[in-house]
Amino acid sequence: MYILILGLIFFALLATPTASAVTEHSGSETIQANQYWYYRVSLPNGGGVEYEIKGNNTMNIYFLDQKNMALYAAGHTFTYIDKGTSLNTQHAKMYFTISNESGGTYYIVVESAGNWPVNFTYDVKYGEDLETSFFEFFGTTTCIIGGVVFLIWLAVLIWVYKDAKRRGKSGLLWFLVVLFLNILGLIIWLIVRPKNRIR
């Protein structure tokens, strides 16, 4: 059952479009160990933020509000926003929302996580109505595999239903058994199914 429910959610999310009224920017940068790079995100009324950053060395990627950006830039102790921050990483892919009440100016900050230079690429999207689809966020390959697995499992459930009816058993009962127990239910059906069909 979990596979079927997740599959239905998957297809619903897959069909969710990305709103067109968003700001998008991508590029590549190089920073030294004692430098940092930032990207300013302006969301006065809140909204969605998505970014992906890939580097050749480990980086700290902070998501900061305006106050903490000023503290960071001055070399003082600062507080980062957990949901938008990824530390000691070479690849970060984040998607999150900022509430209307928390709207304002934010910063994505990249620094080296050690005493080395970092080359990195970045893709940033943000907007008041940004909605990122499951397909976009997780990538083509993952979504195709997920869709194929869902369709195969749906076909298995239909086959169990029809096979049980052909063998004189309750198709609905065995459909539900396999739906709730998943692979275990299928194995049970294959063990107990009558050998002969009802003509």
Backbone bond lengths (Angstrom), bond angles and torsions (degrees), N, CA, C in turn:
res aa  C-N    CA-C-N  psi(-1)  N-CA   C-N-CA  omega(-1)  CA-C   N-CA-C  phi
1 M - - - 1.454 - - 1.526 110.63 -
2 Y 1.346 114.49 -37.83 1.455 118.20 -178.61 1.525 111.02 -61.95
3 I 1.333 115.70 -38.77 1.470 119.47 179.63 1.515 110.28 -63.83
4 L 1.336 117.00 -41.94 1.461 120.50 -179.60 1.525 111.19 -65.77
5 I 1.324 116.42 -45.39 1.473 120.29 179.37 1.515 110.90 -62.21
6 L 1.348 115.80 -47.35 1.464 119.38 178.90 1.514 111.20 -62.21
7 G 1.336 115.92 -36.00 1.461 119.29 178.31 1.512 112.01 -64.63
8 L 1.345 116.45 -43.09 1.460 119.80 178.44 1.526 111.47 -64.19
9 I 1.341 115.84 -41.50 1.471 119.63 176.26 1.515 110.24 -62.96
10 F 1.330 115.29 -41.53 1.469 121.50 179.61 1.524 110.89 -56.91
11 F 1.358 116.32 -48.97 1.453 118.88 -178.37 1.526 112.15 -68.98
12 A 1.329 117.07 -32.76 1.464 119.57 176.67 1.522 110.66 -65.11
13 L 1.341 115.29 -44.39 1.464 119.30 179.47 1.518 111.23 -69.39
14 L 1.328 115.85 -34.13 1.461 120.34 179.55 1.520 110.86 -60.11
15 A 1.323 115.10 -34.05 1.458 119.71 -177.55 1.519 112.86 -84.75
16 T 1.319 117.23 -6.32 1.463 119.88 -179.18 1.519 109.86 -69.99
17 P 1.295 118.70 120.69 1.465 120.36 -177.89 1.515 112.34 -79.58
18 T 1.301 114.83 160.76 1.445 120.29 172.13 1.523 108.82 -92.94
19 A 1.288 116.64 127.69 1.457 119.71 179.82 1.517 110.04 -60.47
20 S 1.332 116.01 143.61 1.459 120.12 -174.66 1.529 113.15 -82.44
21 A 1.332 117.96 -22.12 1.462 120.96 -175.81 1.523 110.27 -85.81
22 V 1.330 116.12 68.61 1.460 121.31 179.90 1.518 109.24 -131.94
23 T 1.319 114.63 158.58 1.460 120.83 173.82 1.525 107.76 -95.77
24 E 1.326 116.09 130.83 1.461 121.15 179.99 1.525 108.74 -128.61
25 H 1.322 115.51 139.04 1.450 119.64 178.39 1.515 109.23 -151.52
26 S 1.311 116.87 141.17 1.467 121.04 177.02 1.517 108.98 -142.54
27 G 1.313 115.94 160.18 1.454 120.51 179.68 1.515 110.73 175.24
28 S 1.311 115.69 -168.14 1.468 121.51 178.24 1.519 108.39 -137.99
29 E 1.314 115.94 148.89 1.464 121.93 -176.98 1.525 109.65 -143.50
30 T 1.322 115.01 160.28 1.462 122.44 172.58 1.524 107.67 -129.44
31 I 1.328 116.45 130.45 1.465 120.33 176.12 1.523 109.00 -127.75
32 Q 1.317 115.49 147.98 1.458 121.16 175.60 1.528 109.14 -87.69
33 A 1.323 115.43 173.58 1.466 120.46 -175.99 1.525 112.33 -60.43
34 N 1.303 117.57 -29.09 1.464 120.33 -176.49 1.526 112.76 -102.58
35 Q 1.321 116.15 14.56 1.461 120.47 -179.29 1.523 110.66 -115.28
36 Y 1.320 114.98 168.04 1.461 120.21 170.74 1.522 108.68 -142.42
37 W 1.318 115.23 160.33 1.462 122.53 177.56 1.521 107.08 -126.93
38 Y 1.333 116.34 146.56 1.458 117.54 177.73 1.517 110.80 -139.49
39 Y 1.323 113.31 157.29 1.460 121.53 175.32 1.521 107.55 -128.24
40 R 1.326 116.40 127.19 1.468 121.03 -176.52 1.521 110.57 -88.43
41 V 1.330 116.66 131.16 1.465 123.89 179.30 1.524 107.98 -116.31
42 S 1.312 116.15 117.36 1.463 120.59 -178.34 1.525 109.69 -104.81
43 L 1.328 115.13 110.18 1.468 121.50 178.95 1.533 109.07 -133.27
44 P 1.313 117.60 73.55 1.468 120.25 -176.24 1.527 113.55 -61.15
45 N 1.335 117.04 -26.99 1.468 120.82 179.97 1.532 112.00 -111.24
46 G 1.323 116.97 18.69 1.460 120.56 -176.75 1.515 110.53 77.28
47 G 1.325 115.53 -179.57 1.464 120.07 179.52 1.512 111.26 148.21
48 G 1.325 115.95 -164.24 1.451 121.80 -177.86 1.521 112.23 -100.52
49 V 1.321 115.50 147.77 1.466 122.39 176.51 1.527 107.92 -132.40
50 E 1.311 115.86 132.36 1.466 120.93 175.04 1.520 107.98 -134.35
51 Y 1.316 116.69 133.06 1.455 118.73 173.36 1.517 110.58 -143.65
52 E 1.327 114.47 151.13 1.462 121.66 172.97 1.518 107.39 -134.21
53 I 1.321 116.20 126.47 1.462 121.96 -179.29 1.517 108.29 -130.35
54 K 1.341 115.80 128.67 1.465 121.93 179.70 1.524 108.40 -124.29
55 G 1.331 116.47 128.89 1.464 120.30 -178.67 1.518 112.64 -126.85
56 N 1.326 115.64 165.96 1.463 120.43 178.45 1.523 111.73 -91.10
57 N 1.326 116.95 -7.17 1.464 122.90 175.34 1.527 108.20 -140.16
58 T 1.318 116.12 168.45 1.461 118.50 -178.85 1.528 111.22 -70.55
59 M 1.330 113.90 143.37 1.462 122.04 -176.13 1.519 109.12 -133.23
60 N 1.321 114.99 159.22 1.459 122.15 164.70 1.516 106.43 -106.55
61 I 1.312 116.09 127.22 1.466 121.44 179.73 1.522 107.50 -118.59
62 Y 1.318 115.69 113.25 1.461 121.21 -176.68 1.525 110.24 -106.06
63 F 1.317 115.30 146.23 1.457 120.64 168.92 1.520 106.24 -113.44
64 L 1.345 115.94 117.21 1.461 121.36 -171.19 1.519 111.68 -124.74
65 D 1.319 115.40 146.58 1.455 118.79 169.83 1.532 108.10 -81.89
66 Q 1.326 116.43 177.21 1.461 120.63 -173.21 1.528 112.45 -63.00
67 K 1.312 116.66 -41.69 1.461 120.94 -179.35 1.527 111.04 -62.14
68 N 1.335 116.46 -46.87 1.460 119.61 -177.72 1.526 112.82 -75.16
69 M 1.325 116.49 -23.45 1.461 118.97 172.75 1.528 109.84 -65.31
70 A 1.317 116.75 -41.14 1.466 120.42 178.24 1.528 110.68 -63.67
71 L 1.332 116.71 -40.78 1.461 120.49 177.51 1.524 111.14 -64.65
72 Y 1.329 115.97 -43.57 1.465 120.74 179.31 1.527 110.88 -60.58
73 A 1.336 115.59 -48.53 1.469 120.68 -177.64 1.530 111.68 -62.66
74 A 1.335 116.98 -29.59 1.466 121.02 -179.85 1.528 112.10 -87.02
75 G 1.342 116.72 -1.24 1.462 120.22 179.01 1.508 114.28 80.83
76 H 1.333 117.16 16.71 1.459 121.33 179.86 1.530 111.17 -93.52
77 T 1.302 115.93 170.66 1.458 121.07 175.54 1.525 108.65 -65.85
78 F 1.323 115.70 134.93 1.469 120.64 -177.20 1.522 108.88 -136.10
79 T 1.328 115.30 167.98 1.463 122.17 178.14 1.518 108.40 -122.48
80 Y 1.329 115.91 127.08 1.461 119.18 178.52 1.530 110.79 -97.30
81 I 1.330 114.49 162.06 1.467 120.85 178.89 1.519 107.47 -89.10
82 D 1.330 115.83 116.74 1.465 121.49 -172.79 1.517 113.52 -54.66
83 K 1.327 116.86 -47.17 1.463 119.26 -171.74 1.527 113.34 -66.38
84 G 1.324 117.52 -16.24 1.458 119.00 178.93 1.507 114.02 -112.56
85 T 1.335 117.64 9.88 1.459 122.04 -172.67 1.521 111.05 -113.80
86 S 1.336 115.67 139.33 1.463 121.50 177.00 1.520 107.11 -136.71
87 L 1.336 116.31 121.04 1.463 120.98 -174.55 1.519 111.97 -105.88
88 N 1.326 115.11 148.41 1.464 122.83 173.86 1.528 111.26 50.85
89 T 1.322 115.95 56.90 1.461 120.90 -175.15 1.524 110.53 -135.31
90 Q 1.315 116.22 158.09 1.467 121.18 172.05 1.527 111.30 -105.00
91 H 1.339 116.63 -13.93 1.465 120.22 -178.98 1.527 108.88 -146.88
92 A 1.296 116.29 121.25 1.459 121.03 177.81 1.517 108.86 -127.30
93 K 1.326 115.61 131.36 1.461 120.93 174.55 1.512 106.78 -130.72
94 M 1.319 116.66 114.25 1.454 122.03 -171.83 1.525 110.32 -127.05
95 Y 1.334 115.41 143.88 1.457 121.13 170.56 1.525 107.64 -142.21
96 F 1.299 116.80 129.60 1.459 120.47 -179.61 1.522 109.12 -158.68
97 T 1.313 115.41 169.07 1.462 120.21 179.81 1.520 110.74 -120.05
98 I 1.301 114.04 152.70 1.467 122.27 176.53 1.522 106.92 -115.58
99 S 1.314 116.13 127.74 1.465 119.71 -176.71 1.525 110.96 -67.88
100 N 1.307 114.28 161.12 1.459 120.99 178.53 1.530 110.82 -57.65
101 E 1.330 116.38 -40.92 1.462 120.92 -178.53 1.529 112.11 -66.74
102 S 1.332 116.70 -26.44 1.472 120.93 -177.76 1.521 112.60 -96.45
103 G 1.329 116.50 8.04 1.458 119.80 -177.75 1.519 113.02 -57.34
104 G 1.328 115.38 150.19 1.458 120.60 180.00 1.512 110.72 162.77
105 T 1.322 116.26 -154.68 1.460 122.03 179.19 1.522 109.07 -103.94
106 Y 1.320 115.90 131.99 1.456 122.72 -178.95 1.523 109.57 -127.97
107 Y 1.321 115.30 165.53 1.461 120.41 -177.19 1.528 110.60 -136.42
108 I 1.334 115.16 133.61 1.462 121.36 168.81 1.520 105.84 -96.54
109 V 1.319 116.45 118.44 1.470 121.55 -175.01 1.524 109.15 -115.38
110 V 1.328 116.20 132.48 1.466 121.60 177.40 1.524 108.82 -117.84
111 E 1.330 116.30 129.58 1.457 121.86 173.99 1.520 109.22 -137.01
112 S 1.306 117.10 158.68 1.457 120.78 174.80 1.521 109.04 -67.02
113 A 1.345 116.59 141.08 1.464 120.57 178.39 1.524 111.43 -86.57
114 G 1.323 117.15 3.37 1.467 121.12 179.52 1.512 110.64 -157.63
115 N 1.295 116.00 -161.08 1.466 121.31 -177.57 1.524 110.17 -92.94
116 W 1.328 116.16 61.88 1.457 121.13 -179.09 1.524 110.05 -152.30
117 P 1.331 116.35 154.32 1.467 119.72 175.25 1.524 109.78 -75.31
118 V 1.323 115.74 158.27 1.463 121.37 179.59 1.521 109.62 -133.39
119 N 1.318 115.25 128.85 1.464 121.57 169.21 1.526 106.54 -102.04
120 F 1.316 118.08 132.62 1.458 119.29 -178.69 1.527 111.32 -147.93
121 T 1.312 114.40 156.93 1.462 121.62 172.40 1.521 107.61 -112.53
122 Y 1.305 116.56 153.47 1.461 120.06 -179.62 1.520 110.74 -141.04
123 D 1.302 115.09 147.32 1.469 124.25 171.40 1.522 106.48 -132.56
124 V 1.305 116.58 122.94 1.467 121.31 -177.94 1.527 109.13 -126.92
125 K 1.330 116.05 134.53 1.465 122.56 172.52 1.520 107.26 -131.01
126 Y 1.307 116.01 141.05 1.459 118.92 172.78 1.519 109.70 -158.36
127 G 1.314 115.73 154.94 1.450 120.21 178.81 1.516 110.48 176.49
128 E 1.301 114.43 159.20 1.461 120.34 -177.56 1.522 111.78 -61.71
129 D 1.331 116.60 -33.81 1.464 120.55 -177.54 1.527 111.72 -115.24
130 L 1.326 117.55 24.29 1.465 119.94 -178.23 1.522 110.47 -64.07
131 E 1.305 115.28 125.54 1.464 121.60 173.82 1.514 106.55 -130.36
132 T 1.313 116.53 116.59 1.451 120.67 -178.89 1.523 109.45 -96.10
133 S 1.325 115.98 126.42 1.457 119.26 -179.76 1.517 110.34 -73.75
134 F 1.305 114.52 156.39 1.470 121.98 175.56 1.531 109.18 -54.83
135 F 1.335 115.98 -42.75 1.456 122.21 -177.69 1.527 110.84 -59.46
136 E 1.319 116.51 -46.26 1.465 120.33 -179.23 1.522 111.47 -67.21
137 F 1.337 115.97 -43.89 1.452 119.45 -173.24 1.523 112.41 -68.94
138 F 1.337 117.38 -43.80 1.452 120.17 -174.60 1.519 113.45 -92.47
139 G 1.325 117.81 -13.99 1.452 119.63 175.27 1.523 113.06 97.24
140 T 1.332 114.48 158.07 1.462 121.94 -174.88 1.514 112.64 -60.93
141 T 1.334 117.60 -50.04 1.469 121.24 -175.04 1.514 111.71 -60.51
142 T 1.331 116.91 -48.06 1.459 120.97 -179.65 1.519 111.21 -59.61
143 C 1.325 117.31 -42.58 1.459 120.63 -178.19 1.519 111.87 -69.13
144 I 1.329 117.14 -38.42 1.466 120.03 178.59 1.524 110.11 -65.08
145 I 1.331 116.82 -44.84 1.465 120.50 179.03 1.524 110.26 -61.75
146 G 1.347 116.36 -45.12 1.459 120.33 178.69 1.520 112.05 -60.63
147 G 1.332 116.94 -40.88 1.458 120.90 178.97 1.516 112.12 -65.59
148 V 1.343 116.76 -41.87 1.465 121.01 179.19 1.524 110.78 -63.85
149 V 1.361 116.40 -44.86 1.476 120.04 179.04 1.527 110.43 -60.42
150 F 1.325 117.09 -42.58 1.462 120.82 179.70 1.527 110.89 -62.21
151 L 1.326 117.71 -45.05 1.456 121.24 -178.52 1.532 111.17 -66.01
152 I 1.336 116.39 -39.44 1.471 119.73 177.56 1.521 110.11 -62.97
153 W 1.340 116.63 -44.50 1.459 119.56 -179.26 1.523 111.29 -65.35
154 L 1.313 117.92 -37.63 1.456 121.49 176.21 1.526 110.48 -62.73
155 A 1.330 116.57 -41.69 1.473 121.28 177.57 1.527 111.01 -63.20
156 V 1.333 117.01 -38.75 1.475 121.31 178.18 1.526 109.95 -63.35
157 L 1.325 117.62 -44.17 1.467 121.09 179.43 1.529 111.35 -61.56
158 I 1.318 116.32 -42.68 1.471 120.31 178.46 1.519 110.35 -64.55
159 W 1.343 117.01 -41.66 1.464 121.23 179.19 1.525 111.13 -62.34
160 V 1.354 116.96 -43.87 1.471 120.68 179.15 1.522 109.88 -60.60
161 Y 1.321 117.24 -44.34 1.466 121.44 179.70 1.534 110.78 -58.28
162 K 1.324 116.44 -49.84 1.471 120.68 -177.92 1.530 111.36 -69.44
163 D 1.329 116.43 -40.47 1.464 120.30 -178.77 1.530 110.78 -64.05
164 A 1.326 116.97 -41.04 1.466 120.80 179.38 1.528 110.09 -63.54
165 K 1.324 118.08 -43.04 1.465 121.21 179.50 1.526 111.19 -63.83
166 R 1.340 116.80 -40.44 1.465 120.78 179.57 1.526 112.28 -64.49
167 R 1.333 115.86 -24.60 1.459 120.29 -177.23 1.529 112.08 -103.03
168 G 1.318 116.00 14.88 1.446 120.65 173.90 1.517 115.47 81.10
169 K 1.281 116.96 15.30 1.465 121.55 178.50 1.525 109.76 -107.91
170 S 1.329 115.37 167.93 1.465 119.91 179.65 1.543 109.86 -73.97
171 G 1.325 114.60 112.12 1.463 118.86 179.00 1.513 112.29 -62.30
172 L 1.339 115.77 -40.46 1.459 120.34 -178.90 1.527 111.21 -65.58
173 L 1.347 115.83 -41.87 1.461 119.69 179.90 1.523 110.95 -60.09
174 W 1.320 115.95 -49.12 1.480 118.95 -177.71 1.525 111.74 -71.44
175 F 1.312 116.68 -30.73 1.466 119.72 173.33 1.521 109.71 -59.25
176 L 1.334 116.09 -45.95 1.466 120.75 -179.29 1.519 111.89 -68.51
177 V 1.335 117.24 -37.77 1.471 120.43 178.27 1.517 110.13 -59.91
178 V 1.328 116.23 -47.98 1.473 120.14 -179.06 1.529 110.54 -69.58
179 L 1.325 116.52 -35.23 1.458 120.37 179.14 1.528 110.85 -62.47
180 F 1.325 117.01 -44.41 1.466 120.76 -176.69 1.530 112.98 -81.65
181 L 1.325 117.05 -35.61 1.471 119.69 -176.62 1.528 113.09 -96.66
182 N 1.325 115.89 -5.36 1.465 121.44 178.58 1.527 111.83 57.07
183 I 1.333 118.13 -129.04 1.464 122.12 -174.93 1.522 111.09 -60.45
184 L 1.325 117.37 -38.74 1.466 120.93 178.81 1.530 110.74 -59.98
185 G 1.323 116.65 -42.63 1.464 120.63 178.03 1.515 111.83 -62.93
186 L 1.332 117.01 -39.30 1.465 120.92 178.44 1.526 110.51 -64.30
187 I 1.339 116.51 -43.05 1.469 120.89 178.93 1.528 110.23 -62.14
188 I 1.344 117.21 -42.74 1.466 120.86 178.98 1.531 109.79 -60.50
189 W 1.343 116.72 -44.54 1.466 119.50 -179.89 1.526 110.78 -62.51
190 L 1.309 118.22 -43.05 1.468 120.85 -179.11 1.533 111.43 -64.26
191 I 1.344 117.56 -27.62 1.470 121.31 179.49 1.529 111.07 -79.60
192 V 1.345 116.89 -42.43 1.471 119.87 -171.69 1.525 113.46 -96.07
193 R 1.299 119.49 -9.15 1.477 120.52 -175.66 1.529 110.72 -61.36
194 P 1.327 116.42 135.57 1.466 120.35 178.41 1.532 110.76 -61.68
195 K 1.328 115.24 146.65 1.461 118.90 -178.43 1.508 113.08 -74.34
196 N 1.307 115.72 -31.15 1.459 119.65 -175.97 1.524 112.24 -101.36
197 R 1.314 115.47 142.75 1.449 119.99 177.20 1.521 110.02 -89.45
198 I 1.331 115.27 154.93 1.454 121.11 173.24 1.519 107.79 -83.35
199 R 1.310 117.89 128.25 1.484 119.57 -179.57 1.527 109.85 -88.56
